[in-house]
Amino acid sequence: MKLKFGSVEENVVTREEFPLEKAREVLKNEVIAVIGYGVQGPGQALNLKDNGFNVIVGQRSGSKTWDKAIADGWVPGETLFEIEEACEKGTILQFLLSDAGQIALWPTVKKHLTPGKALYFSHGFGVTYKEKTGIIPPADVDVILVAPKGSGTSLRRMFVEGRGLNSSYAIYQDATGKAKDRVVALGIGVGSGYLFETDFYREVTSDLTGERGTLMGAIQGIFAAQYEVLRSNGHTPSEAFNETVEELTQSLMPLVAENGMDWMYANCSTTAQRGALDWWKPFRDATKPVFEALYNSVKTGVEAQKSIDSNSKPDYREKLEAELKELRESEMWQAGAVVRQLRPENN
């Protein structure tokens, strides 16, 4: 259906017009092979299985993720296989490894993409930057994308709670004439709240911008800046953390999610209301140049190349741990660990 978002009309698919029963009918003869069991793999695989689809998992035996898959109920030789065997068995290959992992495994996956199969992504990176990744799908397979707008953990948690996480969908290549039905059915099957249409390029550029921006990079930067200003002016760690992070994440953001920021502004104290209305534009004006520089870095492929170069190095995990340790051991997040322990639900 077409819905207006502000003044722009977009194509969306809801569970009402494409119910789960229809999705099952579309995919009744398919074997969905989830290749990779890291970030998105567990949530999507388990949701599909619980929704009644024929799902298998492909993972390297002996790895931590192989053991995790067994703990989640996947059975070796029945629903859990080595990656190459899963690729051979699957008619839809959900390529859910990391971007660097996809580059390394592509020759293995490609040789099992026989005519009529579907190659499924949850990120447009590999195909959009094919000159850098070498991922060029054969012409006789469907190439489709469902990108949940959140982590695999959130996708699974919301599914178990009877909710849904919105997802985008895209068709890069329709070789069989069935790509649209396949991708929408998969989007419904993994537990999407609703699906909105995009393409591989727009998905990857918006995603890389978002995760570096308001989803993770910018929000951590803003948290750190406000926390440091409060601490330097004599506020205690617990007070600085509560005013910077805890109140936002535990109280305000759930209300914004339910009702919108305009509602939040209308339903806070008049003092908070006045201050928020006065200051949001200066923050916008201060950060917009940073976002423009970020988007340009994404658009020109600089961010993609950085990711490929960094994540493909053999010492990537060790360097990552050092960077995460800096965050984890910062005073702000040390204070946060104590605050989380003191929440009523944890006592």
C-alpha positions in Angstrom: 0.0 0.0 0.0 1.0 3.6 -0.3 1.2 5.8 2.8 2.2 9.4 3.3 5.1 10.1 5.6 4.8 13.8 6.1 4.3 15.0 2.5 6.0 12.1 0.8 4.1 9.0 -0.4 6.0 5.7 0.0 5.3 2.0 -0.7 5.0 0.0 2.5 3.8 -3.6 3.3 2.0 -4.4 6.5 1.1 -7.7 8.1 -2.6 -6.9 7.4 -2.2 -7.0 3.6 0.5 -9.7 3.6 -0.3 -12.0 6.6 1.9 -14.7 7.9 -0.3 -17.4 6.3 0.4 -15.8 2.9 4.1 -15.7 3.6 4.2 -19.4 4.5 2.3 -20.2 1.3 4.9 -18.3 -0.8 7.8 -20.0 0.8 6.3 -23.5 1.4 8.7 -25.2 -1.1 11.8 -23.2 -0.1 14.7 -24.2 2.2 16.0 -21.1 3.9 19.7 -21.5 4.7 20.9 -18.9 7.2 24.7 -18.5 6.5 26.3 -17.0 9.6 25.2 -17.1 13.2 26.6 -13.9 14.6 24.7 -10.6 14.9 21.5 -11.0 12.7 21.6 -14.7 12.1 20.2 -16.0 15.4 17.3 -13.6 15.6 16.2 -14.1 12.0 16.7 -17.8 12.0 14.8 -18.4 15.2 12.0 -16.1 14.2 11.6 -17.8 10.9 11.6 -21.3 12.5 9.1 -20.2 15.1 6.9 -18.8 12.4 6.8 -22.2 10.7 9.3 -21.9 7.8 11.8 -24.5 6.7 15.1 -23.1 8.1 18.6 -24.5 8.3 21.7 -22.9 9.7 25.2 -22.9 8.1 28.1 -22.4 10.4 31.7 -23.6 10.9 31.7 -26.6 13.3 33.8 -26.2 16.4 33.3 -22.4 16.4 31.7 -20.5 19.3 28.8 -19.7 17.1 28.3 -23.4 16.2 28.0 -24.1 19.9 25.6 -21.2 20.3 23.5 -22.5 17.5 23.3 -25.9 19.2 22.4 -24.2 22.5 19.6 -22.4 20.6 18.1 -25.7 19.5 19.6 -26.3 16.0 20.5 -29.9 15.5 23.8 -31.0 13.7 23.0 -33.0 10.6 19.3 -32.0 10.7 19.0 -28.3 10.9 22.6 -27.3 11.5 25.3 -27.9 8.8 28.7 -26.8 7.7 28.5 -23.7 5.6 29.1 -25.4 2.2 26.5 -28.1 2.9 23.9 -25.5 4.0 24.6 -23.5 0.8 24.0 -26.6 -1.3 20.8 -27.5 0.5 19.3 -24.0 0.6 17.1 -22.5 -2.1 17.3 -19.1 -0.4 20.7 -18.3 1.0 20.5 -15.7 3.7 24.1 -14.2 3.6 24.3 -12.8 7.2 28.0 -12.8 7.9 29.9 -9.6 8.6 30.8 -7.5 5.6 34.4 -8.7 5.9 33.2 -12.3 6.4 31.1 -12.1 3.2 34.1 -11.1 1.2 36.1 -14.0 2.5 33.3 -16.6 2.0 31.9 -15.3 -1.3 33.7 -17.8 -3.6 32.2 -20.6 -1.6 28.7 -19.2 -1.6 28.8 -18.2 -5.3 29.4 -21.7 -6.5 26.2 -22.9 -4.9 24.0 -20.2 -6.4 22.4 -22.3 -9.1 19.7 -20.9 -11.3 16.5 -20.0 -9.6 17.9 -19.6 -6.1 17.7 -16.4 -4.1 20.6 -14.6 -2.5 19.4 -12.6 0.6 21.2 -9.8 2.4 20.4 -7.7 5.4 22.8 -5.0 4.4 23.5 -3.5 1.0 27.3 -3.2 1.6 28.6 -6.2 -0.4 26.7 -5.6 -3.6 26.8 -1.8 -3.5 30.5 -1.7 -3.1 31.1 -4.7 -5.4 34.3 -3.1 -6.9 35.8 -3.3 -3.4 34.2 -6.6 -2.2 34.1 -8.7 -5.4 30.5 -9.8 -4.6 28.9 -9.9 -8.1 25.9 -12.3 -8.0 25.2 -14.5 -11.1 22.5 -13.1 -13.4 20.1 -16.1 -12.9 19.4 -15.8 -9.2 17.2 -13.4 -7.3 19.1 -10.9 -5.2 17.0 -9.4 -2.4 17.4 -7.6 1.0 15.5 -7.3 4.2 17.2 -5.0 6.7 15.6 -4.9 10.2 16.0 -1.5 11.7 17.7 -2.7 14.9 20.0 -5.4 16.2 19.4 -9.1 15.9 19.0 -9.2 19.7 16.2 -6.6 19.5 14.5 -8.4 16.6 14.3 -11.6 18.6 13.3 -9.9 21.8 10.5 -8.0 20.2 9.3 -11.1 18.4 9.1 -13.1 21.7 7.2 -10.2 23.2 4.7 -10.3 20.3 5.9 -7.1 18.8 7.8 -6.3 15.6 10.8 -4.4 14.4 10.3 -2.4 11.2 12.5 -3.4 8.2 13.4 -2.1 4.8 13.2 -4.3 1.8 14.8 -4.1 -1.7 15.2 -6.0 -4.9 18.5 -5.8 -6.7 17.8 -8.5 -9.2 14.6 -10.4 -10.1 15.7 -13.4 -12.2 12.7 -15.6 -11.4 9.8 -13.2 -11.4 9.2 -14.2 -7.8 11.6 -11.8 -6.1 9.0 -9.5 -4.7 6.9 -12.2 -3.1 10.0 -13.9 -1.8 11.4 -10.8 -0.2 8.2 -9.6 1.4 7.4 -13.1 2.7 10.9 -13.3 4.3 10.4 -9.8 5.8 7.1 -10.9 7.4 8.7 -14.2 8.4 11.6 -12.7 10.3 9.2 -10.6 12.4 9.0 -7.2 10.8 6.4 -4.8 12.1 6.1 -3.3 8.6 8.3 -3.2 5.5 9.3 0.0 3.7 10.8 0.0 0.2 14.3 1.0 -0.5 17.2 0.0 -2.8 20.6 -1.5 -1.9 22.5 1.8 -2.3 20.1 3.8 -0.2 20.0 1.1 2.5 23.8 1.0 2.9 24.3 4.8 2.8 21.6 5.5 5.3 22.7 2.6 7.5 26.4 3.6 7.6 25.4 7.2 8.3 23.0 6.2 11.0 25.3 3.8 12.9 28.1 6.4 12.9 25.6 9.1 13.7 22.6 9.2 16.0 22.4 5.4 16.6 25.8 5.0 18.1 28.7 7.3 17.2 27.1 10.7 17.7 25.1 9.6 20.7 28.2 8.3 22.5 30.0 11.6 21.6 27.1 13.7 23.0 26.9 11.6 26.1 30.6 12.0 26.7 30.6 15.7 26.1 27.7 16.4 28.5 29.0 14.0 31.2 32.5 15.6 31.1 31.0 19.2 31.4 29.0 18.1 34.4 31.9 16.4 36.1 34.2 19.3 35.5 31.7 21.6 37.2 31.6 19.5 40.4 28.8 17.1 39.8 29.2 13.5 41.0 29.5 10.6 38.7 26.1 9.2 39.6 24.4 12.6 39.1 26.2 13.2 35.8 25.3 9.7 34.5 21.7 9.9 35.6 21.2 13.3 34.0 23.1 12.3 30.8 22.1 8.7 30.1 19.7 7.1 32.6 16.9 9.6 32.4 17.1 9.6 28.6 17.1 5.9 28.0 14.9 4.7 30.8 12.3 7.5 31.0 12.2 9.8 28.0 13.1 7.8 25.0 10.4 5.1 25.6 7.8 8.0 25.7 9.3 9.5 22.6 9.0 6.1 20.9 5.4 5.9 21.9 4.2 9.4 21.2 6.8 11.5 19.4 9.1 14.3 20.4 6.4 16.9 19.9 4.4 15.1 22.6 7.4 14.9 24.9 8.0 18.7 24.6 4.3 19.3 25.4 4.3 17.0 28.4 7.4 18.1 30.3 7.8 20.8 32.8 7.6 24.4 31.5 11.2 25.0 32.4 12.4 21.9 30.6 10.1 22.8 27.7 11.5 26.3 27.3 15.1 25.1 27.5 14.6 22.3 25.0 12.8 24.6 22.5 15.6 27.2 22.8 18.5 24.8 22.5 17.6 22.2 19.9 18.3 24.4 16.9 21.8 25.4 18.2 22.6 21.7 18.6 21.3 21.0 15.1 23.4 23.8 13.6 26.5 22.7 15.5 26.3 19.1 14.4 24.9 19.4 10.9 28.3 20.1 9.3 29.6 16.9 11.0 26.7 14.9 9.6 27.3 16.3 6.1 31.0 15.4 6.3 30.0 11.9 7.5 27.5 11.4 4.7 30.0 12.5 2.1 32.5 10.0 3.6 29.9 7.3 3.2 28.8 8.4 -0.2 32.3 8.4 -1.7 33.1 5.0 -0.4 35.7 6.1 2.2 33.8 4.5 5.1 33.4 1.3 3.2 37.1 1.1 2.4 38.0 1.8 6.0 35.7 -1.0 7.2 37.1 -3.5 4.7 40.7 -2.5 5.5 40.2 -2.6 9.3 37.9 -5.6 9.6 39.9 -7.9 7.3 43.2 -7.6 9.4 44.1 -10.7 11.4 44.6 -8.6 14.6 41.2 -6.8 14.2 39.7 -8.5 17.3 42.6 -7.5 19.5 42.5 -3.9 18.4 38.7 -3.9 18.8 39.0 -5.1 22.3 41.4 -2.3 23.2 39.0 0.3 21.8 36.0 -1.3 23.6 38.1 -1.4 26.8 38.6 2.4 26.7 34.8 2.8 26.6 34.1 0.1 29.2 36.6 1.5 31.6 35.7 5.1 31.2 34.2 6.7 34.4 30.9 7.3 32.7 30.2 3.7 31.8 31.7 2.4 35.1 29.1 4.7 36.8 26.5 3.3 34.4 27.3 -0.3 35.4 26.6 0.6 39.1 23.4 2.5 38.1 22.1 -0.5 36.2 22.7 -2.8 39.1 20.6 -0.4 41.3 17.5 -0.5 39.1 14.6 -1.9 41.0 14.1 -4.7 38.6 17.6 -5.9 39.4 17.0 -6.1 43.1 
